[in-house]
Amino acid sequence: MTDRAPLISAELDRRDSSWWVDLAARLLVFGGGISAIVFVVGIFVFITTQGLEFTLQRLDWAEFFTSIYWRPTGHPPTYGALALIVGTLSVTAVAMAIAVPLSFGAAIYIGEFAHGRQREWLKILIELLAAVPSVVWGVIGLHLLSPLIQHYLQPASGVGTNLLNAGIILGLMAAPIITTIAEDALKAVPETFREAAEALGATRWQVVWRVVLPHARPGLSAAVLLGVGRAVGETIAVLMASGHAINLPKTLCDPVRALTATIAAELGETSAGSDHYQVLFTLGMLLFLITFVINLIADRIVRGARQRG
């Protein structure tokens, strides 16, 4: 009995150390998970406290949502954000018209047709595309796309930085995240569904079109919505490629101004606490609300699909 005492003591020590390691790991994971919530709440509180007083007491909501005249330094100042909202939404719409077909095509090819090393290289290239800084995309729009648009489309405004330019750049920026999530949605479709369709004589494309895509629809919808959120929140590339003109666009070649670009361009020129300063944070609250709603809808779609599954 005395010979076994050291062994029992060593075993208890190992169990104690394992318990402490397990506790530390759980606390680390919990801290990492809760930190995201803390950061989001902290950002929202900061934005709200900077602009809430002006928003509730002095902002004319009718003018804010219906007027196109954004003149925060005028006499008297006007705070019409309609052109900024329309500019943001129009650029996002053009970006999605470009990104969604490209992303879905890439996701289908990678997930259903590519094999082995080819698939791995394509996934790496898409991830590298997502890592390109937004300012680099802005430079591409400013110095590469702008001359091409001027030469081939000859816009009435005379400039190549416009809605189309910003839409193309944003579409290319949003495509990697849409592709990645869409490919994950396609992979989540059980392999037995594909095998059953092929056993009935369906071709590879018929399997994709009639079996895989319908079952992956919730995940694909969530991918598009997250891409929309990515496009809505982009700043520097839109600032450089859109023309930054307060305008309700009538054609794809009209310059526009986005909410994010307005905040980035004007915030450094305002005095802290002024009406101009606070109304920019009102735009920030509006952007935060838009992206929150988009992500909430995407989450609801995915959760609904899991419950039905």
N, C-alpha and C positions, 0 to 999 in steps of 0.2 A: 504493500500500500504506500509505503514511504517512497518507493522507487518511482511510482507513478505521479507523485505530487508535483515534481518539476514540469512534467509533460502537461498536466492539467493547468498549471499556472501559465505556461507558455501559450496554451490554447486560449485561455481566457484573455491574455494580453493581445493575442492576434484578433480575437473577436472585438475587444475594446477599440483597437486601432481601426478595424474595418468599420465599426459603428461611427467613429469620428470622421473617417473619410467619406462614408456615405452621407452623413449629416452635412459636411462641407460641400459635397457635390450638389445635394438638394438645395442648400441655401444659395449656391452660385447660380444654379439653373433658375430658381425662383427670382433671384435678384435680376438676372438677365431678362426674364419674361416681364416682370413688373416694371422694369426701367423703361420699356417702350411706352407703357401706359403713362408713366410719370412724365416722360418727355413730351408726349402729345398733349397731355393736360397742361403742362407748364407752358408750352408754346401758345396754346389757345388762351390761357389766362394772360400771358404777356401781351398778345395782340389785342385782346379785348380791353384790358386796362388802359392801353395807350390811346384807343379811339372811342371808347364807349361814351364818354361824357359828351363829345361833339355829336356822336351818332344819335344819341337820345334827345338832346336838347336843341341843337342848332341845325341839324341836317334836314333839308327839305327832301323827303323821300320821293315825292312825285317828280321833282326835278331830277333827282338822282337816277331814277329808273326810266325816265321818258325823254330826257333832254340829251342832245348830242354835244352840247357845249361844255367842254371841260376846260375851264379857265380859273384855276384856284388862285392865281395871282392877279386877276383882273380887278377892276373897280366898277361895280361890285363884283366879287368873285362868284363864279358859277361852278357847280359840281355835278354836271350831267355825265353819267357813266354809261349811257346807252351805247355810244359808239365803241367804248372800250369792251363792254360785254359782248356786243355783236362781233367785234374784231377777234376776241378770244374764241368764241364759239365757231366762227367761220374758219379760222385757221385750224382749229381742232377737227372740224368736219372734213376739210381738204386732207389733213394729215391721215385721218382714219380711212378715207377713200383710197389713199395710196398704201397705207400700212397693212390694212386687213387682208386684201388679196395676196400681197407679197408674203405676209406672215403665215397665213393659212396654207399657201402653196408650199412654203419652206417646211412648215411643220408636218404636212402630209408626206412630203418626200422623205424627210428625215425619219419620221416615225413608221412609215409603211413601206417605203421602197428602198431606202439606203440600207446598206449592211456593213458590218464590221468596221474597218478602218475608215471607210468613207464617211460613215455616220459620225464617228468620233471627231474627224477633222472638221466636218460641217458644224457640229455643235461648238467646237472650240472657236471657229471663225465667227459664229454668231455672238458668242460671249465676248470676243475681242471687239466686235462692233459696238456692243453695249458699253464697253469701257472707254470709248472715244469721248473726250471731254466736250461739253456743250459749246465751249468757245471755239473749238476746232470746227464743229459743224457750222457755227455762225460765220467763220472765216470762209468755209466752203460756199455757203450761200451768198456771201458778199462778193467774193472774188472769182468764183467759178460759175455759179448758177445765174447770178445777176447779168453778166455780159451775154450769156446765152439767151436769156429771156429778152433782153433788149434787142439782140440781133434778129431772133427768129419770130418773136411775137410783136415787137414794136409797140409796147404799151403806150396808151395815150398820156400817161403821167410822165413818160420819158425816162423812168427809172426801172431797174430790174429788181429792186427790193420791194416786194409786194406780197399779197396774199398767197399767190401760187408759190413763190420762192419759200416763204415761211412754211407753207403746208408741206412741200416736198421735204424740207429739212426735218420738220417735226415728224413726218411719216417715217423717214429713215431712222430717226432717233427712237421712235416708239416700236418699230418693227421687232427688234431683238427681244424685248420683254414679252410682246404678244406671241412671238414664235415659241419662246421657251415654255410659257404657260400652256399654249395650245398643244404643243408636243406632249407635255405631261398629261393633258386631258385625253389625248388620243391613246397614250400608253395605258391609261387607267381602264380602257374598255377591255373586258376579259377576252383572253385569247380564244376561249371556246366559242365566242360569237363569230370570230373570223373563220374558225375551222368548220363550224356548222354551215356557214354561207358557202364556203368553198366546196364542202361535201355535196351541196345542192347544185353545183355547177357554175356558181358565180365567178366572174373574172375578178382579178385583183382590184380593178377600179370600181367594179360594182360592189365589192365588199366594202371599200372605203366609202363610197357615196351613199349606199343604202343601209349599211350596218354601223360602221364606225362613227361617221359624222353625226347621225341622229342620236346615238347614245352619248357622244361627247359634247352635245350641244350646250349643256350648262357650263361646262368648263371653258368652252370656246367663247361663250358670252361673257364669262368673267374675265377672260383674257382681253377681250375688246374693251371692256369697261376699265380695266387697269391701264390699258394703253391710252384710253381717253384721259384718265387721271394724270398720266405721265405727260401728255401733250398740254393739258390745261395748266399744269404747274411749271412748265419750262419757261425760262426767263431770258438768258443772255442770247441764245440762238434766235429767239423770236425778235428780240430787240435789234439784232444786227441784220436780220433777213426780211423783216416785214415792212420796212419803210418808215415805221413809227409815226404815222400820220393819223390824226383823229378824223375818221372818215367812215361812213356807212358804205361798205363795198358793194358795187353794182356788177363788177366783173372780177375774174380771177387775177387780173393785172392791176387792180387798185391797191395802193398802199393802205395798211391798217395799223392800228395800235392795240396791243393786248393789255390786260390788267396787270400781269406780272411785269411786263416791260415798263409800264407807267410807274409802278412802285420803284423799280430798280433805277430808273432814270431820274426821278424827282426827289426821292427820299433824302439824298445827300445834299440837296440844295435848300432844304427847309429848316427852320428853327424848331427845336424840340418844344412840343406843347402848343404850337400854333395850329390854327384851323387846317391849314394845308397839311401839316404833319399828321394830324389826327384823321383827316379824311383818307389819307393813304393807308392808314391802318384799318379804316372801314373797308377799303378795297381788299385788304388782306383778310379781314373777317369773311367777306363774301367769297373769296377764293378758298379759304379754309372750309367753309360750308359746302361749296360745290364739290371739292375733292372728297370731303367726308361722306356726302350723299352718294357719290359715285362708288366709293369703296364699300359703303354699306349695302348698296344694291348688289354689287358683285359678291359680297359675302352671303347675302340672302339667297342668291341664285345657287351658289355652291352648296349651302346648307340644305336648301330645298331638294337639290338633286341627290344628296346623300340620304335624306330621309325617305325619298321615293325609292332609292335603291335598296 
